Structure formats: structure tokens, C-alpha cells
Amino acid sequence: MKLLMIEDNKSVSEMMQMFFQKEGWDVSFAYDGIEAVDMFNEDPDSWDMITLDLNLPKKDGMEVAKEIRQKSKTVPIIMLTARDSDSDQVLGFEMGADDYVTKPFSPITLVARIKALQRRAHAEKQADSESGAEKLDDGIITTDHFKLNSNTREAYLDGKMIPELTPKEFELLKTLAQKPRQVFSREQLLELVWGYDYYGDERTVDAHVKKLRQKVERVGSQVIQTVWGVGYKFDDSEVDNQQ
């Protein structure tokens, strides 16, 4: 795996380099936002994973994530941040991040998150090239008011396209919509969408659901329902009653 770690704290980079080398990964380091974008743009398709600190000199990590996403919609990005507010996490996800790890973090935890995200990315690539058992009608899911196409990565509610879905928002919506009215716990969604076991941090799921709901509401009624004390479900059975 070829990994780009964007981190201005060289002591953190040096510490992680030992763990990355142990895994046999090919790792490069960028220490400010401008250097990071330049390194990525040299060969955008060559990178398998990005870890991105949000507090960077010269160019903020949010802007770096945005520029990376303009070149690649699919390269996995893990945010590394000392910020721990829901608004920062939501904004990071909106810029295209797939996961986040809050500083200070355990190197073992970061390695585990990277491996899990790598497995998920690999599984998604295989699903795009093979007809897997979970694909419905060649990647198309339809209900009374909703349609999702895995091949075009588009989703529609009553014929209106839900705009600007990030890769993780799309996978979250797909996972829920495949089984309408089935309740998924946050732990299940972490495993199914992010590909790793539950670490006790539910905010990853909650932040994605919050942004996904905002995008759904731009085109129609809310179909992502909260089941208090349990998790979330997809239900468009009462869309007519809500309009």
C-alpha cells in the first residue's frame, strides 16, 4: 500500500513511520498543506490511502481534502485532528473524508483504522467489477419513492437526484436502503460501511447521517429515520403522508 501522511508534527510522523514500515507500507510524508497537494497531484492515481491532519501550516487541512477530492473521488482519507466537536467532524466529512481519528491517538488504533478502510476500499472495487450476491438488479435498488444506482453512484428521491453525496454517504444510504425498515445499530453500520469493529465512537456514524439527511431534505421528505436507543433505518413508506 502506498500511503501519504500529511502531518506537520514531525515527531508524530517519525513515530508512525516505524509502525508503517513494520506493516511493509510505502509511506511518504508532507508537512504542510501546499506540499501535500503538490505531492498528491504528481500522481493522484498512485495513492492508496491518505491520513490528513486538519491543523496544517500554509493551507488548512479542510482545503487540502477538498483539493484532493477534486482529483480523486475514491482515495480513502482519514482525518487526524485535535478538534473534537461535531461541527468539525461534519465539515471534514463534507470535504470528503472517510473516517477520523482524534488526537492524541494510539498508533495501533490508527493502523487498525487504515487496514479497515483499506479492506473496505478493496471490497468496493471488487463489487464494482464483479456481480456480487448483495447487488440488486445489477446494482440498482428501487422502492416506491427511491432509486439508487451503484454503477453511476447516483440516488433519487421521487425522481429528484440527491446532490453531492460523498463516497461514505452513498455507501451508508445504500446499506440502509437495501433493507427498508430494518433497524441498523451504529455498531453494525460501522462494520458494514466503514469495515471495522465498534471502537466506542458513535459520532462517525451520527455525523454522516446528519449530513446525509440534510442532502435528502433538499429534494424531498426525510427517509432516514432515527430509532431512539437503537440506531437508524431507511423508510419511505410514509413519504406521501409527509408531503
Secondary structure, 3 states (H helix, E strand, C coil): CEEEEECCCHHHHHHHHHHHHHHCCEEEEECCHHHHHHHHHHCHHHCCEEEEECCCCCCCHHHHHHHHHHHCCCCCEEEEECCCCHHHHHHHHHCCCCEEEECCCCHHHHHHHHHHHHHHHHHHHHHHHCCCCCCCCCCEEECCCEEEECCCCEEEECCEECCCCCHHHHHHHHHHHCCCCCCEEHHHHHHHHHCCCCCCCCHHHHHHHHHHHHHHHCCCCCCEEEECCCEEEECCCCHHHHC
